[in-house]
Amino acid sequence: MLEKEKVALRIQQIRSSSKQTPFLWKVLLDWNSIQFAIGLILILIAAVSPLFLKADYFLNILILTILYAYVGLAWNIVGGYAGLLLFGFIPFFGLGAYTTVILLNHYLISPWAGIFIGMIPAVLLALLIAFLTLRYGLKEDYFLLFTMAVMVVLSLVFSKLKIAGGAIGISISFVQSSFERMVFIERAPYLYISLVLLFLGLVVNFLVARSKLGRYLVAIRENEDGAKALGVNISLYKTYALLISAALNALAGGFYMVYTTFIDPLLVFGGPFNFELLIAPIIGGRGTVIGPILGAILNKPMVELVRGYFSISRAGTTLIIYGLFLMVFIIFLPRGVAGLLEPLYRRIRQRTIARLNVAQGTATIQSDTE
Amino acid sequence: MNVSILLQTLINGIFLGGVYALVAIGLTLVYGVMMIVNFAHADFLMLGLYLAYWSFVLAGIQPYIAMFIIIVIFFLIGILLQKVLIKPVLSAPVINQVLLTLGLSSFIVGLVQFFWRAEPRSLILPYSSNSIAIGDVVLNIPRLIAFVVSLVVALFLYQFLSHTKTGKAIRACSQSRRAAALMGINVNRIYMLVLGIGLALAGLAGALLSPNYPMSPTVGSTFSFTAFVIVVLGSMGNFMGAFFGAMIIGIAESFGGLLIGGELKQLVSMLIFIFVLLLRPGGLFGGKNA
């Protein structure tokens, strides 16, 4: 025990003495920073991958993996840190996608702007949901059912909406490659756009994890009554989390629209896609910076390869994999892959610092505290 | 619009409500006793439909005989599920329980799609569309049978819960798991029983619907949502609430289909649902007393 306390003290000292300690030390001593660094490394690897991944088939899988990781990061704020049972997450994605394509097809507004404008309806919907549910403090399983009902209502509404192409769906006409319309023949530009998104998602998650907001959210998740008693405005912070997640997800929807060039209401407001998008953060680790990225890497490429192997004639393979993933992870590894890595990291840090302390002797610790 | 159309719509709604009631009672029983929101519940209705279909196509067994086999099989599946899947997450956060049952649901749907294909099928029997007419109102025989059986089963179950020793033990578990355990009730066994009954009811509903209901692997998701609407409407965990909620939703969907067209009839139950959640999140029938 004494040894442990010494180590904790030492970590505290290294952190607080901001001028003397090198940057690297501060990164290595902080789990969130480590996760952020791993995320950056993965982004770099993906960025150079076109050098050796030539086939469009594999690049497509890579881009989808990145997109899923990004949506996972977006959901992570509200579903991971805040722990809200926001199961119907896809409405924000769908609104982003529809805004982008309607603006392009009917008003000739470039997706470069349209993707960002798509955040507006998503945020408005998030505000509506927050207004309707959070002020009543709707019980968590009821909140989940409510968000699913929103999904169904939106899919019915959009299947009747003329400007959105109705039930048939809507597509971007693909004539020739054009930077302005965000239409490219090669896959590489899409890869870099998706990587920029992923970087954004990573940064937002990292900042939230370190900020007061993130701490409040975790406090609310772990003990709502306790947080309330300490004066945390629960509804307000949950709303913040919902807004951030909704806005980030709308960007993903806009990108998905220009990348796949076709959507219909049953896809972008439908259960199966929604379900798919939530797998990554859940198996990767909810409420961690790196979790959604690890989760996406773990499931998306495998699912695509299996689906390719069984071809279209055998539907259901993805559902079987997702189902197994969910059941196995919830029973054996409920905190996901990142939840497995964190204790490992802490043990290594403990051991390293302890060894350093022995090397430096206890005298330094005492002189530092003075 | 004349009276006979309205009457016909009402009858259709009540018949639909009868089958909904079977699904919803199982769901609300599982929720009320075990506090588990089971998203895979309605997928067992889908499995019931398919089992009735296959037992007729492969072995020539009539659905009304197959339903007894289905009840037994599903009861055993329920016991197994409680042992393998539900028990480890009983005291986990709600989100984990929800994700687990969602995973189970996705797994079942995936397996059915994989082995039996995603295309819709229907079971066509000589009596599928037989009906009797009372005045201007036409009663479809299979739907009538489904309604009567649902009613009988619901009444039987109600009597079981309120008068037998096991039924009282189940209600004790729903009030407090710990207190029930301290009184010498084997909670784990009660949970197995409850999940078994719940799934058997869903499977029975599937078998009863099979003579004239088109089946596809995703049919569970439509029923799942309706069942949740009913259960919330009738207050989660309330047996009679689920029954009357089912009638309300059945009739509302039936009239919704008449007024705004079949494809939008889901919107009716969805709007009822949203309003109930927002205005009376405790449901119309209050409290939980299974």
Chai-1 contact restraints between the chains, C-beta under 6 A:
chainA,res_idxA,chainB,res_idxB,connection_type,confidence,min_distance_angstrom,max_distance_angstrom,comment,restraint_id
A,L85,B,I95,contact,1.0,0.0,6.0,A-B,restraint_1
A,L132,B,L278,contact,1.0,0.0,6.0,A-B,restraint_2
A,L138,B,P281,contact,1.0,0.0,6.0,A-B,restraint_3
A,E140,B,V94,contact,1.0,0.0,6.0,A-B,restraint_4
A,D141,B,V37,contact,1.0,0.0,6.0,A-B,restraint_5
A,D141,B,V94,contact,1.0,0.0,6.0,A-B,restraint_6
A,Y142,B,L277,contact,1.0,0.0,6.0,A-B,restraint_7
A,Y142,B,P281,contact,1.0,0.0,6.0,A-B,restraint_8
A,L145,B,F228,contact,1.0,0.0,6.0,A-B,restraint_9
A,F146,B,L277,contact,1.0,0.0,6.0,A-B,restraint_10
A,A149,B,M270,contact,1.0,0.0,6.0,A-B,restraint_11
A,A149,B,F273,contact,1.0,0.0,6.0,A-B,restraint_12
A,A149,B,I274,contact,1.0,0.0,6.0,A-B,restraint_13
A,V152,B,M270,contact,1.0,0.0,6.0,A-B,restraint_14
A,V153,B,M270,contact,1.0,0.0,6.0,A-B,restraint_15
A,L156,B,L267,contact,1.0,0.0,6.0,A-B,restraint_16
A,G271,B,S221,contact,1.0,0.0,6.0,A-B,restraint_17
A,R314,B,F114,contact,1.0,0.0,6.0,A-B,restraint_18
A,A315,B,Q113,contact,1.0,0.0,6.0,A-B,restraint_19
A,A315,B,A118,contact,1.0,0.0,6.0,A-B,restraint_20
A,G316,B,G110,contact,1.0,0.0,6.0,A-B,restraint_21
A,G316,B,Q113,contact,1.0,0.0,6.0,A-B,restraint_22
A,G316,B,F114,contact,1.0,0.0,6.0,A-B,restraint_23
A,L319,B,S106,contact,1.0,0.0,6.0,A-B,restraint_24
A,L319,B,V109,contact,1.0,0.0,6.0,A-B,restraint_25
A,L319,B,G110,contact,1.0,0.0,6.0,A-B,restraint_26
A,I320,B,F107,contact,1.0,0.0,6.0,A-B,restraint_27
A,I320,B,G110,contact,1.0,0.0,6.0,A-B,restraint_28
A,Y322,B,S106,contact,1.0,0.0,6.0,A-B,restraint_29
A,G323,B,G103,contact,1.0,0.0,6.0,A-B,restraint_30
A,G323,B,S106,contact,1.0,0.0,6.0,A-B,restraint_31
A,G323,B,F107,contact,1.0,0.0,6.0,A-B,restraint_32
A,G323,B,G110,contact,1.0,0.0,6.0,A-B,restraint_33
A,L326,B,L99,contact,1.0,0.0,6.0,A-B,restraint_34
A,L326,B,G103,contact,1.0,0.0,6.0,A-B,restraint_35
A,M327,B,G103,contact,1.0,0.0,6.0,A-B,restraint_36
A,I330,B,N96,contact,1.0,0.0,6.0,A-B,restraint_37
A,I330,B,L99,contact,1.0,0.0,6.0,A-B,restraint_38
A,I330,B,L100,contact,1.0,0.0,6.0,A-B,restraint_39
A,I331,B,P88,contact,1.0,0.0,6.0,A-B,restraint_40
A,P334,B,N96,contact,1.0,0.0,6.0,A-B,restraint_41
